[in-house]
Amino acid sequence: MINFQYLRTTTAKSAIALLVKDKNAKFLAGGTNLIDLMKRGVTAPEKLIDINHIPLKQIEQVGNKIHIGALASNSAVADHDLIKEKLPLLSLALKAGASAQLRNVATVGGNMMQRTRCGYFYDIEMPCNKRQPGTGCGAMDGFNRMHAIFGTSEKCIAVHPSDMCVALVALDAEVILVNAKEERKMSFKDFHRLAGDTPQLDNNLRVDEMIIRLEIPVNNLAKNYHYLKVRDRASYAFALVSVAAAFEISNNRITDIRLAMGGVAHKPWRLTASENFLKGKEATSTNFEQAAQLAMKDARGYGGNDFKLILAPNTIIEALNLAKSKA
Ligand code: SF4
């Protein structure tokens, strides 16, 4: 049994003070991933700082942005009238994740911080550069059916497992972070990292920082949208490939469009080239097919996940068609 100290705090300031005091301390929110990591011996924090009593559960509109506190639960966000009305893509993506029970306790901040579900990462007998830098990547020539096809490195081909984050990157969300001295704002697309030479780092959160809220601009993307998740089971399974698609049509032309994928990279993967191609064009199957081909330009498979090279463009096309059918 691994012993750890449990601490509880009620303000962000005191939570950060406790965190910086001890580099083996971790924040505990919903704990839906952290406790698994501890049970498997992947991580062994000496202190768990329970942050659940910090008042960061707000879901509200402030000016032209929707603010979501880092400790709002996944289900509270997904079921909130404001989110269902103004950011339905986010609601749909959240409901595609995990199970109802997990969504009730998992928080928005925790969802962002969850770690890859690569099996080698969770098996402490296996080589894994993410868990233990320099030991190699078991998945590279091993069982890599769930792994990345975009932005991979020679050190790690893991994917980020979140559905929520795919919608957030598509919706141009921003993350508000705080340390003992100041707040800073980061574009959501810059929060998660590619593996590169430092696969042990999942994101750009600094060691003395805490996520306090998301800010998402209100948009006109609440009519034609879809989150399509392809997975091995109908529920409680991570994405093989997922696509967040939303667009606005005026005079039969696409005037604004957002496309992002999950299950394909170390971070939520925005499809900027496909978006640029589709802007100003008609929402036709031919244009959707060309956009999907553009998205695949730099994709590569690793054997077990080669099927994603076909599944991914097909999922993009299907998500766009389903978004269009809501007109
Ligand atoms: Fe570890 Fe990444 Fe390789 Fe998985 S893909 S074994 S997480 S280094």
Boltz pocket constraint, residues with backbone or C-beta under 6 A from the ligand:
constraints:
  - pocket:
      binder: B
      contacts: [[A, 116], [A, 118], [A, 119], [A, 120], [A, 121], [A, 127], [A, 128], [A, 129], [A, 130], [A, 131], [A, 136], [A, 137], [A, 138], [A, 139], [A, 140], [A, 155], [A, 156], [A, 157], [A, 158], [A, 199]]
      max_distance: 6.0
